[in-house]
Each structure stands twice: as structure tokens, then as C-alpha cells.
Amino acid sequence: MTKLIYGISAGFHDAALTITQDENILFASHSERFSKKKHDKDLSESMLSYAIDNFGKPDTIAYYENHTKKKIRQLRSGENYNVFRCNPTSEILRKFNLSKVPFVSYDHHMSHAAAGFQTSNFEHATVVVIDAIGEFDCITIWHAQYDYNGKAFYKKLWSSKYPHSIGLFYSAFTKHVGLEPLDEEYIMMGMSAYGEPKYADEIKNKYISNEYEIQFKENLHIGIDPTFLDSNHHTHKIDVAASVQTITETLICNVMSRAAAIGKSYNLVFMGGVALNCLANRLIGNYFENIWVMPNPGDAGSSLGACALNYGKQMSWQGPYLGYNIDRPYPVDDLINELQTNKIVGVANGCAEFGPRALGNRSLLADPRGPEIKDQVNSIKRRQNFRPFAPIILEEHVHQYFIMPHGWDKSDYMQVVAPCKFPNRFPAIVHTDNTSRVQTVPINSKSGVRKLLEVWYAKTGCPMLLNTSLNVRGFPMVNDLQDAAMFEQKYNVRVL
């Protein structure tokens, strides 16, 4: 008998809902896409209405973390402001008459692990989860495999407990350089390429007691001493960013080294919010032969992990196009015409991407060859001029144009940084260090962007486009036709 499962991640940041039926993933989306509130921590009523109307009410609700354990940790750490709050989903479940549906919850890091392993094509894997914090775990290493009945089995091999957290370390310094923690860590990662790690030793001496064991001298959950390395000068901030990125890469590599030593598999599944650090990801192929990072490795993706744990077996992963469906043909010819005429165009078509990155269905696309394109796109998106844009490229051409890091023959979900072989030919998609955050598009892609790239290549000889999310800084990605029309009207860019 089939069972409809609603997997929920909510209450802290980036709430999300996943719906599965047996191994099939029917729907997965972020609350923010429906509520229009960036990083919305609560389940959106309009998203839940959409889910019930299109897929029906669930037989089981699976929650991504252990609410009781989390409250115990919050009490111990002095986070008393909301410690007596009931499970953050309770009120909205009652509102939709779902409060009597069987409800189960799983540990935070296990949900991360399952979202990765049970969407991979591995029969066994070493799973590494690195994030800010779960209930108590901040880093975990697991052995995962399927038994003879196809049931997923997880054994925790090692963990680092709160407050010893790479994610908290990175977020604390994100705030320290004037950015928004739990939001703009990726901006600090981009800043780091402009600086030199001249403060790395000073930062390590003050805050890190053991690099290999991932032990910190202070609880960085409360932030960085505001007098430490205090300066508003831009050059100072980019050197701090470079220093923190360098230290973070060392810490991640230490975790990967340990995982390779104690793990039982040469396959790596890497999950948790820190897995979004695509600059650090270039190094992890030094420790494992095969790598899988699910395109939504943070907390939102754990809504899928909760479903996977409840189902118990391998999920049928068909790609990240799992959200709200703008059901119309992918307008390849019109997009080509707009790119050749105006160089920049938006696309809102098919099912929205599940994850923080646009991968062709809610994208702002541009010709990567023009020297003026980067500034034009930055102006549209209202973002800092120093920030890079990513290329989306036909998978079979990636090695002609990029030096892919060891272990990364492809990067379907924009998960790793690689040097560009011809940076002068593609100025719109290279960073100041001549690298690019590469997205490859396979032949069997579920997005119409594959056909678009094929036609673009046939017409121009260029197998790639600039690809960035169809949104403006501070706002979620375009979700539906109304959002698309508003973007087009406000920014005078066609959205097809």
C-alpha cells in the first residue's frame, strides 16, 4: 500500500516542504517562494494549500529534527527566548486539520544524511554532515548502506558537539565583516578571492584550540569579539574573509581526512549547509573517489531527508526540478532571439528548483562573452559589483573550457569552483581569480535549458551561458507567473 508523506523543515530558517509517495518525490519547495519572505522560517499557508490541492492530505508527517532534544540544548546554552515554544509546525497543522495525522521526527543530522545518501546512486557511502548546529551535533561522519531488503542503514562513526562548529565559525565571521549571517556566507566566500589570508594565524590563535579535532576556544554562537580585527576598511574585510575561508578549508579537509580514514566506503555524500561552500568543495576530491552533494544540502533539504527516513529505502532522484510548476513549453526560440538581440533574458518555466541556486528554470541568462554583461546583470539584481556569476555549460564541453578539480568530472548543481581556461573570452562568468562556479547540464536533464544550450551552441559556437537566479537581492527567486510579470515590469528584462 502506498503512503503519502509530508516532510517538513521549519522553525529556524528556510522552511521547506517535501511530498513523497513511496520512492517518488512528487513535490519539494521552500516556504519563501510562496510567502515572498526571504528565508521564511515558517511553513507558508499558501504552499500548504497548494500541496493539499495538488497532492492530497498526507498519511504521515515527518519532521526533520528532534524538537525535544533541541529545546534541551537551547536551555543548556542559555537560549531561553523561545525554549518553551511548541513545535513550530503545530499551529499551522491544526489550521489545515492535519494535527491528527501520524507525526514522526528524526535527528537533525540523520535527516541531512538521509537526504544525501538516499538520493544518491551509491549502494554504500561515507556520509559527512557539516553545518552550524543540529540538536547537539555540529559535524557527523556516518557509514550508510542498504541491507539485503533495500533498507537504508546508518551508523554514526564520529561527531563534534556544540559549540564546536565550522558553520558557526563561518557565520560569526560573516557577521563580523558586515554581512548577514545565515544568508550572506556565500558573499564572504566570493570576497575571499580578492584578499590575502594575512590574519589566518591570528584568528586561529584566538579561536581554535585543535584544528584536527575541530575544537574552538570560545562559543562562536554568540559571535566574534567586536574589537577583534576591528576595521571598516574594505581591504581589511576582504583579507579577513580570505583568512576565514582558508581556515575553513583546512578544517573541512581535516574532517574529510578523518572520514576517509575511519569510513568504510570510497563514495562520499557531503551534506549540511557548509556543503554549499563550493570553493572548499574543490578540495574534497582529494579524499574520495566519488562525490554526491544533493543540490539542497542545508536544512530545507532535510524535509526530503525526513521523508526518506520514513520511507526507509532509496528514493527515485530525477533532479532538482520539484517545486511550483509553470506548465508551459520551454521557449527556446524566443530565448535565443532575446539573447542575440539584448544579451540578457529571464526564464520562468517548468517546475522550480529545490535548493538555493537557479538551475535553468528560474534563471536570469546572458551571453557570457561580452565585457559589459557582468555590470549590466549586477545592476539588474542590485548586488555588489565584486560578486561573480556562474556559467551553465553543456556537460560534454566542460573540460574544454574549465579545469575541473579532482573528483569532479561534472557539477550538475553548481557545486564546485574551477579555473577557466579562457578567462579573457568569457569575462562575464569568471571571478577575479579566473575561476567559475560551474554548472554542467547533462543530456538527460529534466530542464528545457539543455535544448536552449544546444541551439545556442549551434548558432554561436559557445556552449555556455551566464546563469544566475531570477531574483533581486533580498527577495526570493521568482516562483509563479505573477512573480515573473512583476520582475519583467520592474526591471525591464523580458521573462519568458
N, C-alpha and C positions, 0 to 999 in steps of 0.2 A: 504494500500500500504506500503510495507516495505521500510525502509530507511537505507542506509549505512552511518554510522557516523564515522569520524576520530576524536578521542580525542587526544589532543596534550598538553604535558607539555614540555616547552623548554625555554631557555634563561638565566637560572641562574645556575642550576646544575642538573645532572641526567635526561636529556631529555628522553622522552618516547612517544610512540605512541600506542593507543588502537583503535581497529576497532570493531564496534558492528553493528549488524543488528537486529533491534527490541530488544528483551531481550537477544539475544545470543551474547556472547563475542567470536569473531572469532579469534582475534589476539591481543597480548599485549607484548611489548618488550621495552627494554632500548636501546637508541642510542649506548651506549658504546659497546654493544655486536656485533654491526655491524661495527662501526668505529674503534674499538680496542683502543679507548682513554678512560681511566678510568674517570668516572663521566662526560662524554661528555655533555656539556650544550646545544648543538645544535642538531637539527634533522639530523640524518645521511641520506645522499643521498642514500646509498645502502639499508638502512632499508625502506626508502620510495619507492624505486624501487621494492623491494621485496613485499611490501604491495600492490602496484598497480598491479603488475604482477599476484599476487595470489588472490586478493580480489576485484580488480577494483577500479575506482576512486570514491571518496565519494560524497554523496548528500549534506552533511553538514559537516563543520569542527567546532569542539567545542574546545575552548581554556580554560585552567584551571584557569586563573586568569584575573582580570580586569587590562589591561595594563595601562590605563589612571590613575586609582587610584594609581597604584604602582608608576608611574612616579611623581605624586603629592607628595607622601610620600618621595620619593628619593630626590626631590627638597627641601622639608622641612628639611630633615635630613642631607643635605649637600652632598649627593651622586651625584655630578654633572658630574662624568666621563662618564656616558652613558645615562643621563637623556633625551637626545634628540634622542636617537636611536629609530628607528621604531620598531614595533612588531617584535621580533626575528625570527618569522616564515615567515615573508613576502617575503623575498628574495627566499627562497627555494620553497615556494608555487608557486611563479611566474615561477621558473625554471621548475617545473613539470606541468605547465599550470593548476594550481589549484587556482589561485588568484581570479577567478570569482565565485568559489564555495561559497554558503552562509556561512558566518562566524559569530559565536556567541561566547561570552565569559562569564564566570561566576566568582563570587568572589572566591578567593583562598581557604578560609576556608570552604565555601559551597561545593566546589569540593572535598575537603577532606571528609567532612561529607557524601556526596552522595556516594563516593567510598566505604565507610564503610557500611552505612545503606542499600543501595540498592543492596549490595551483601550479606547481612545478611539474615537470615531466620526469622527475627523479623517483626511483624506487627506494632510495635511501639518501640521506644528506646530513651534513653537519650544518646546523642552523645557528646563526649568530643574530641576536637581537640587541641593538644598542639604541636607547632613547633617553629622554630626560628622566622619567620615572614611571614605574607601574604602581603596584601596591607598595612593595618594598624593593623589588628588583630594578636595577638600572642597566645592567648588562647580563645577558644569559647566553650560555652555549649549550646546545642540545644535540642529541643524536635522534634522528627521525627516520622511521622506516615503516613499511606496510607489512603486516603479518600475512600468513597464507590465506586468510579470508579477505584480504584487502583492507583491513582496519589499520588506520594510522596510529602509530605508537610513538610517544615522545619520552625521552629520558634526559633530565637536566644533568649536565656534566659539570657546570661551573657557573657561578654568578657573582656579581658585585652588587652589594646592597646600598640603599640610600644612606648617606647622601653622596656616595662616591660615583659620580655620574659624568660621563663625557658630554651628554646632551645638556645637562645643567651648566657645565663649564662653558660650552659654546654659547648658550643662550645668555648667560650672565655677561659675557664679553660683548655679545651683540648689543645689549642694552648699554654697556659701558662706552661703546663708540657712537652712541646716539641713535641707534636703530631700535625697532620694536621687537622684543623677544617673542618667540613662538609665532613669528610672522616673517621677519626680515633677515633670518640667518643666511638665506641664500644671497642677500645683498652683501653681507660681510664676506661671504665666500668670494664673490666677484671682486670686492675691494682688494682682497688679499694679493691679487696678481699685480697690483700697482706698487705694493710696498716691499720692504725687506724685513725678514724676521729678526730684527735687531733687539727686540725685547723678549725673545723666547726664554733665555736663561733667567732673566729677572722674574718673569711670570712663573716659571717652573719653581724657582727657589721660594717664592712666596706662597704658592698654592698647591704644589704637588709634592707629596712625600714619597711616593713609589710609582714610577711610570709603568712598570710591568704589571703590578698588582692593581693598577688604577685606583690609587689611594690619594685623596686630597686632604690638605691640612685644615680646610675650612668648609663649612656647608655653603656652597655657592648658590643654593636655592634662594638665599636672602640677597644675593647679588655681590658685586665687586666693591671693595672699599673705594668710595668716590674720590679719595685723594690719591689713589694708586695710579701712576702713569697718567696723571690728570693734565689734559691739554685739549683745546678745541681746534688746534691746527690740523688741517686736512692731512698733511704729510704724516703727522704723528698718528692719526687714526688709521691710516692705511698700513702703517708699519705695525701697529697693534694687531690689526686684522691679519696681516701676513704671519705674525708671530703665533697667534692663536691657531690659525689654520695649520701651521707647521707642527705645533704641539699636538693638535687633534689628530693629524695624520699619523704621528708616532704612536699615540695611544691606540688608535684603531688598528694599526699594524701589530701592536703588541697583543691585542685581543685576537686578531686573526692568526698570529703565530701560535698562541696558546690553543686556539680552536683546531688548527691543523695538527698540533702535537697530541691532543687528547681525543680528538674526534675520530670517528670510525668510517668516515667517508671522504672521498676527494671531491664530492659535489658540495658546493656552498649555497645555502639560502641565507641571504642577508636581509634583515628586516628591522623595523623601528625607524623613528624619524631621522636618525643620523645616517641611515642608508640613502637619504636624499642628497648627501654631500658628494656630488658627482666628481668633484676634484679629488677627494680622498679615494673614491672608488677606482681610480686609475691604478691604484697600488695593490688591490686585493687579489688580482690575478696572479700575484707572486706566491700565493699560498694555496690556491686551489685550482683544479683543472677546469671545472665547470661552475658557472655562476648564474644564480637566478635571484633577481631583485624584483619582486612584484611591483607594478607601477604605482601602487598606493601603499607604501610600506609603513606609513605613520598610523596614528590612532584611527583615522577614518577607515583605513583599510582593514582594521581589526573587526569591523562589522561583518566583513566577509569571513574573517578568521573564526568568529563565533558561530556562524553558520556551518563552516567546515568542521569544526569540532563536534557540533551537534549531529551532523550527518555521519562523520567518522571515517569517510573514505575519500579517495582522490576526487577533486572537483573537475568538471569539464571546462577548462580555461580556453575561451575563444578570443580573448583580447579584452582591452580595457573599455570598449565602447558599450557601456552598460547603463547609461543614465537616460535622461529625458530624450524622447525621440522626436526630432523634427523630420517627419516622414515625407521626404520628397527626394527626387533624383539628385545625385551629386552633380552640380552644374559645371562640368569640366570645361566645355567650350566657352561659356561666359567668363569663367575664372581666367582662362588663358587670355581671352581678349582684354580683360581688365588689367592683367599683369603686363601685357605688352603695351597697353596704352598708358596706364597710370602708375605702373610698377608695384602698387600696393593694393590688396583686396582682402576683405574678410570673408570667412566661410562659416556658416552655421547650418549644419546638415547632419542628418542621421542621429544616432544615439550619442549623447555627450560622454566625454571621457570620465572615467572613475579614477581620480588622482589629481594632484595639484598642477599637472602640466597638460597643455593642449597638445594633441597628437594628430591633428588634421581635421577634426570635426567641429571644433570651436576655436579656430585659428585665425590669426592675422598673418597673411602670407605676403612675401615680397621677393623681388628679384635680388639675389644676394650679390650681384656683380657691381652695382652702382655705388660710387663713393659717398653719395649723398643720402642713400637709403636709410642707413642707421639713424642718422639725426632726424629724418622725417618720421620714422616709426617711433622713436623716443618721444618726439613732440606729440604724436597722436596719443601715446599711452601715458603721457605726463610723468615720465620717470627720469632718473638721473642719467646724464649723458655718458657716464663712465660704464654703465652696465652693458654686458654683451647680449647678443641674440644668438639663437641656435639655428643650425642647418637641419633640414629634413631632406634625406637623400635616399635614392633607390639603393636597396641593400647591396646589390651586386656591384655597385660602383664605389662603395665606401673606401675600399683600400687603395683606390686610385687617387683619392683626394685627402685622406686622413691616415695618420699613423696610429692605428688602434692599439691601446695598451694590451699587454699580455693577458689572455683570458677573456678578451672582449672582441670577438670576431664581428659582433654586431651589437647594436644598442637600440632596440626597438622602442624603448620608452624614455629616451633622452637621459640616460643614467650615468654617463661617463664622459669625461673630458679627453679630447685627443688633439694633438698638434695637426694643424692644416698644412699640407704640402705646398699649397699655392696661396698664401695669405693675401698677396697683392691682387690676385684675380677675384677674390671674394671678400672684399673689405667689410661687407655688412654683417658677416657671420663669424668673424674672428675677434678674439679678445686682445688686449694689449700685449699678451704673451704669445700671440698667434695660435692659440688653442680654440677649440669649439666644443660645445656640449652637443654631441652628435645624436641625432635620431635617425635610425635606419628603418626603411619601410619594406617589409618582405613581400614576396609575390602573392602570398595568401592573406594579405592584410584585409580586415573587415571594413576598412575605411575607403571611401572613394578617392582619398588623397593619393593612393597608389596609381590609379589611372591618370590623375592630374599630372603627377610627376613623369609618367611615361610619355604623355603628349607634350609636356613642357620640354622634355629632353629631345624628343623627335624634332621639335620646332627650333630649339635654341642650341642644342649640343650641351646644355648644362643640366646635370641630373639632380639638381638640388634647388630648394627654395629656402629663404629665411622663414622661420616659423616661430611665432610667439603667441601667447594666449590672447583670445579676443576679450579683452577687458581693459579697464583703466586702473592704474594703481589705486589700491584701497577699496576696490569693488570686486565682487566675484566675477567669474567668467560668464559670458552670455550663456543663457540656458535655453530660452524659448524664442519664438518669433517676435514677441513683443520686445524682449531684450535686444534682439538683433536690429529691429527697426529703430529703437532708441539710440543704439550705438551709431548706426548709419546717419541718423539725423544730426546727432550732436557733434560728430567728428568728421562728417563729410567724407566718409570712406564707404564704398559700396560693400554690403554684406549679402552674399548670395547663398 
